[in-house]
Amino acid sequence: DLHSTSRRQRQMCIETGVGVLVISVQETSRYWCIDVVDTGKGIDKRYFETVFAPGYTTKKRGWGLGLSLARRIVVEYHSGSIFVKQSEINKGTIFRIELKK
């Protein structure tokens, strides 16, 4: 469900059976800020940039293309930025996407 939390912020929560994914969008005077929050295993701070490298994965099966492709789309096609805003091991991660208005 898409919930309005204020005039300038919207939030959606998805329960997967394995965890929770929350997507929130907030409008500022200069940017659209999109936070993607998960309840996954978290990312050690030393890997905050590494996770965006093509081929990087911690999964036994996977290509490691998801975050590198996301960064390419956000940066090259929308002149925005994407980064790990916060992460805690065994608690989850917050990714932030900032898009200029």
WOVENUR-V454790 format. One record per backbone hydrogen bond with DSSP energy under -0.5 kcal/mol. CO is the residue of the C=O (numbers start at 1). NH is the residue of the N-H. If there is no record, write none. Layout:
co:CO nh:NH
co:CO nh:NH
This chain:
co:1 nh:3
co:1 nh:13
co:3 nh:5
co:3 nh:11
co:6 nh:9
co:8 nh:27
co:9 nh:5
co:9 nh:6
co:10 nh:25
co:11 nh:3
co:12 nh:23
co:14 nh:16
co:14 nh:21
co:19 nh:16
co:19 nh:17
co:20 nh:39
co:21 nh:14
co:22 nh:24
co:22 nh:37
co:23 nh:12
co:24 nh:35
co:25 nh:10
co:26 nh:28
co:26 nh:33
co:30 nh:101
co:31 nh:28
co:31 nh:33
co:32 nh:34
co:32 nh:99
co:33 nh:26
co:33 nh:35
co:34 nh:97
co:35 nh:24
co:35 nh:37
co:36 nh:95
co:37 nh:22
co:38 nh:93
co:41 nh:90
co:44 nh:47
co:45 nh:48
co:47 nh:51
co:49 nh:52
co:50 nh:53
co:53 nh:56
co:60 nh:62
co:64 nh:55
co:64 nh:56
co:65 nh:69
co:66 nh:70
co:67 nh:71
co:68 nh:72
co:69 nh:73
co:70 nh:74
co:71 nh:75
co:72 nh:76
co:72 nh:77
co:73 nh:77
co:73 nh:78
co:74 nh:78
co:74 nh:80
co:75 nh:79
co:81 nh:98
co:83 nh:85
co:83 nh:96
co:86 nh:94
co:88 nh:91
co:88 nh:92
co:92 nh:88
co:93 nh:38
co:94 nh:85
co:94 nh:86
co:95 nh:36
co:96 nh:83
co:97 nh:34
co:98 nh:81
co:99 nh:32
